[in-house]
Amino acid sequence: MIMIMLSQSEFRSVNLLLFLMIACLPVFSFAVGDALVELDSVKVDLSDKQRILRGGQHFQQSCLSCHSLGDFVNDPVAKELGLTKQQMPVWPEDSWNGHPPPDLSLIALSMSPDWLYTYLRTYYVDRSRPTGFNNLVYPNTNMPNPFVDMQGRQVLINPNYFDRHAGHHEQFWYRIIKLKETGRLSPADFDEYVDDIVLFLTYVSDPSIHIRRQIGPWVLGYLLLFISVTYAYFKLMGRFYFKPPPPHR
């Protein structure tokens, strides 16, 4: 066994480095991926229950036929939406050519809301794909475009874009694709529709957040009171048990 002796300052530096590495892991996990463009930012307000419910209704309309939500059916919001275990689709492992639609209970945590928001809005027509569509955030995705009727059909601005930009792409997706055929919703209404779904899935990934926010101030207040009482107790007891020794005569 090799023993490494560190000074106190070196030990603190190593601890600080480890802390920074652990703190940056979520950032690195979201940054790594095959997305060809920067992700759009989406505002997530989990205090807006009406939007969460509206997003749940949109999810039922556009996503529930393929994707399940695990045990979320036990949540009060799921009960308000009328979601039941029997409604959750179950796919054999060999379905969809071995790529069955995944459960989306934790998708907002594993990929981030920004990733979801951009992914669902960057489908474009690609006749070389089995579904007829491709995606700028998740290239060669096996998931069909679920919103073609609402959003319409997007196409590459330059049909030879990927041949001319191999290894180097535009920073923003709207410089690569454009809306050729409009759908039932205007672009602004469609963005809001997807925004609501993303908010709902973000809530699904962490439904206890409201409870934590409610009890958080009480927990912090209890800790503050406990620390204050403990400090006062030890300060008082220290007068009796930690007296300096009497001077020698």
C-alpha angles and dihedrals in degrees: 000000000000116000117208114202115206129186119236093258092048091049091053091049092053091049091050091050092050091048092052092048092052093044091053096050094092090050092051092046091056094042095054114081147091098272111140094203141039116274120250116238118243126194112233115200108176091180090070100090094173091059091046090054091046090051089051090054090050089049091053090050099045110019113024095081089070110016129061129205102215115219095348088107087083092062119102091237090054090052091051088053092048094241114162136180089248090061093057111102118234118203128193114241092245094053122109090026091302095313106096117183108274128235108263100206094113102022093112090054096044097045106017129243092264090057092050094046093052095039095055091051101045104069115131135181113273116167091193091068122083091236094045092242139083133190134228095211097043106025117209092010117178092215114103119231103271095189104048092117092050102037100029126220123317121198137186112275087219112032089207094047098120093046091055098039103045108162093000124073140175116273096231126051094220089065090059104041135030137192109261102168119031121225134211092286130058115243091256093048091047092051089052090048091054091042090058092050091050091050090051093049090047089055091046090055091056111015094161093068093099092053091048091051091051097050095034096086091047092051092048090047091051092049091049091050092046092050092047093050092045092050092049091047095052092043090053095043091046089069089064105033103032101047115147113254116265115262117263116252 
